[in-house]
C-alpha cells in the first residue's frame, strides 16, 4: 500500500514538472515570437508606409477615386482602357523591357566574371578592388552627368578624336545619347550595376571553400566544367539576388531614361511621369494606371524568375 502511494505521488510530481516545463516552453515561444515581430516591425512598417500604402492609393485613384483631382467615378476601368488601348503604351513596354533586360544580363555576366577574377590574389588586387567599388557611392545622376560629359557629340571623347584627326568635327561622333537605342541609359546603368553585382557575387564566392575547386580539378574537370558544376551552383543565390535588384530598378526607374532617352519612344515610368505632369488634373488617374501596370508587370516577371530558380534548385536536389 505504501509503495502504491509513493508511486502515485511520484507520478503527480512528474506531471507537475512536465506541466511547468510545458508552460515554460510556451512562454519562451511567445517571447521569441514577439522578439521576431519587434525586430521585423521597422522594416515591415517602412515597406507598408513607403511602398504598399502609395501603391494602394495609386490603385484607388486609377479606378476613379481621386477627389483631389476632381475625379469621382469609382469604380471605373476607363483609365486602364485608355492606357492598354494605346499603341504608345505597348511600344513603351517593349522599350522598358529592353532597357531592363539588356543591362541586367550584361551586368550579371560581367559581374560574375569580375567576381571570379577579384577572388584571386595578384599584384594590385586590393587597389583594383577598392577602385572598382567607387561607383557604388556615386549617385545615378552623377553617373548620368559623367556619361554626358564623355559621350555627348561635343563631349571629351569627341574632342579627343577631333584633336587626333580621326573625325572631321565633333558632330561626326556617333550619337549615343538621346537616341532610341538607349546606349547612354545603359552606360549609366552598367557604370553602377556591374560593381554592385560584382560585390554581391564576390561576397558569396568568398564563402565557397577552395577545396571544392581543387577536388574538381584533381579529378580532371576543366575550368569551364569546374565553374559550371561546382562554383556556379554555389554562387547562384548571389547571382539571383543581384539580378532581381538590378532588374527591378531598371524596370521602374524614370530619371535616367527621362534625362538621356529619346522623346519617343521611351519607358513606361517616363510616360507615367509625363501624364502626371500635364496641366489637366483629371488625367492624373491615367498616370496612376501606368504605375499600377508597371508594378504588376515587374512583379509577374520577378515571380516567374524566382519560380524558375526554385525549380533549378529542386532539380539539383536543393530546397
Secondary structure, DSSP 8 states (H G I E B T S, - for coil): -HHHHHHHHHHHHHHHHHHHHHHHHHHHHHHHHHHHHHHHHHHHHHHIIIIIHHHHHHHHHHTTEEGGGTEE--S--HHHHHHHT-HHHHHHHHHHHHHHHHHHHHHHHHHHHHHHHHTS--TTHHHHHHHHTGGGGS-HHHHHHHHHHHHSTTSHHHHHHHHTTSSSSGGGS---SSSTT-HHHHHHHHHHHHHHHHHHHHHHHTTS-HHHHHHHHHTT--HHHHIIIIIHHHHHHHHHHHHHHHHHHHHH--HHHHHHS-SSS--HHHHHHHHHTSS-GGGHHHHHHHHHHHHHHHHHHHHHHHHHHHHHHHHTT--
